[in-house]
Amino acid sequence: MARKPKKKEKTEIIEKAVPNAEKGEYILIISEKPQAAMKIAEALADKSPEKKNINGIPYYELSRDGKKIIVACAVGHLFSLTSEEKGFPIFNVQWMPSFKIVRRGKAKSKDFTKKYYSAIYELAKKASSFIIATDYDIEGELIGYNIARFILKQEAKRMKFSTLTKPDVEEAYEKVMPAINYGLAKSGETRHILDWYYGINLSRALMHSLGKAGAFRIISIGRVQGPALAFVVNKEKQIQAFKPTPYWQVFIIIDKNNLELKYPKNVEKKTELDKFQALKGKTALAITEKKKDSLMPFWPFDLTTLQVEAYRLFGISPSQLLQIAQNLYLGGLISYPRTSSQKLPASIGYKKIFSKLGENIEYKKLLDFAERKNPVEGNKEDAHPAIFPTGEFGKLNEYEKKVYDLIVCRFISCFCGNAEIENKTIKVKIDDFVFETKGLKILEKGWLNVYPLKLSEKELEDVEGKVKIVNVDFEEKMTQPPKRYSQASLISELTKRNLGTKGTRAMVIDTLYNRGYIKEKNIEATPFGIQLIDTLKKESPIIVDEKLTRHFEKQIEQIESGKYDPQKTIQEAKDIISKISAEFRAKAEKIGTELLEGHLTLKAQEKEEARIMGCPVCKKGFLVVRRSKIGKQFLACDAYPECKTTFSIPQYGLIKKADKQCECGFPRLLLIKKGRRPWEFCFNPNCPTRQQKEESS
């Protein structure tokens, strides 16, 4: 049956185009975020820009070279993919303003993006021309592309910059590109469509199967989620299957300097230790080997290496780092962080940045070690250079300051001389055995004066000629299982395998946590995560096949360069998902039964972990986190309504037990908020320690 016209009108993306009658008063520049709009306006204005607003949404009016310019902003994606169809598989998707999308039975009419959408629409009415100034990457280009085709409904020019400093923004304006990068925009759109096809259809298929077993849980899987979870599960199974075995390390002590040396191989049989014990009292031959090495500075930061280093040094998660780096970029303090480049082109102005950094006393001291004319670089290139400081300064919180200092130190170190070290190895030979010990001496620190890399020096005096073995020692140890992934090492693994994008890998890991597939800082697969991967590998292995994901990634890269047709990629994805969906429908009950076991185990664990402590009042129930009707959280006894005990806690943020008790006997809790340091506290209002702190503050 054909659709009625009225039904069709409801799915129109844009109700009306921007009218053309009154255009011609100013140039309209559209940025990706409000803070970026402010920085662009400040950079381009002959005088200070005038801040105005439409329904509370800010925009900036300014004059440059006699031309009137208005800088408006989006707030990330104003449009999302959606479909009115239910079930799976579905492929009839379209872009809609985010605030119009129906969710859980009603349109999100109060969606905050509506005001930004409306502000751009109103400001566009009298504009003579348009310039897109969103972030120059796959997401930013798609944001600008959607604004141009759905709100403006006409061509727009393109500003490209890597920092929000005045010189870079001015140059981007003066050298404005005639149009957006359609290859980049189309690749971004293709990626979104593929992710939507996979995420919606496969997640619905899994939830449908679990429903057949009589249970409900939000389950998601995607092109990158599947392989990423499979990596963690494979590692978990290796750990579970690991059986530790004993081995022995052998040491000798010689009469020269009472020096201890180690046999470099592990001894796996205890019976072999006797032949080492027989060496005691014998004479051996010692030699000293020296080798000078030159250590070059590390390459400048790309996003992945910055995430890894921030985690190693400060324990900052990849998603927290991304938020911190974005704040530093929007503040004009660093270059665009979502980059895979390892290069610092001369066009960024090394001397200019050094001059500005030199205004800080601590940085000025570090600059004394910058002796290279050109920086050390890697081979990777991107649309943006490697991450570098602009030389600007601003008010920073504790973690922003740590990350900014790290970026500054890495940048300066790229211009420093090599570190010169001397590696020394002392070997003692006796019979068929060679024992050794190693020392290290830093001859010239070079870039180590600047960057926080610790090399442990160990001074050794040279030993040559005959020595006597005065003692033999043995140390029994057990073999260790493989190390679990950290968030940083999992990011590195995904990067190495070309899965996901610079900006989405951290989000994928967050989703795995949120879905209950993984847990803990050293990432551990939960029973449900393991069961999900086991089921998918058995029933539909293509879902977790990293080769397929990488196959599509290569096609998306080719779409960006204009070498591949997006429709071919989309059709291929449709064919694959249709086949998977048919398999799921045929095996729905079987798959659901398999998933049910992991679901019930995880549900029991979640219930146990949600219990903060036994209720101190009724002694029967447990204190758990509850939320009020307006979303504010508190602790309450789960024996309600028999027991109405409650405790106040911070109203927003993730609450977890800190695995330690307060002096008052109550468990201490952690408040975790994105981009902030976890806060540990006691929730007992009668805690003596808490009362002392409140009185002294």
Secondary structure, DSSP 8 states (H G I E B T S, - for coil): ----HHHHHHT-S-SS---STT--SEEEEEESSHHHHHHHHHHH-SS--EEEEETTEEEEEEEETTEEEEEEE--S-SEEEE-S--SS-----EEEEGGG-EETTEE-TT-THHHHHHHHHHHHTTEEEEEEES-SSHHHHHHHHHIIIIII-S--EE---SS-SHHHHHHHHHT-BSS--HHHHHHHHHHHHHHHHHHHHHHHHHHHHHHHTT--------TTHHHHHHHHHHHHHHHHH----EEEEEEEEESSTT-EEE-SS-B--GGGHHHHHTTTT-EEEEEEEEEEEEE-------HHHHHHHHHHHH---HHHHHHHHHHHHHTTSB--S--------GGG-HHHHHHHHTTSHHHHHHHTTB--SS----S---SS----B-S------HHHHHHHHHHHHHHHHTTB--EEEEEEEEEEEETTEEEEEEEEEEEE-GGGGTS------B------EEEEEEEEEEEEEE--------HHHHHHHHHHTT-S-TTTHHHHHHHHHHTTSEETTTTEE-HHHHHHHHHHHHH-GGGG-HHHHHHHHHHHHHHHTT-S-HHHHHHHHHHHHHHHHHHHHHTHHHHHHHHHHHHHHHHHHHHHHH--EE-TTTSSSEEEEEE-TTS-EEEEETTTTT---EE---SSSEEEEEEEE-TTSSEEEEEE-TTS--EEE---TT-HHHHHHHHH-
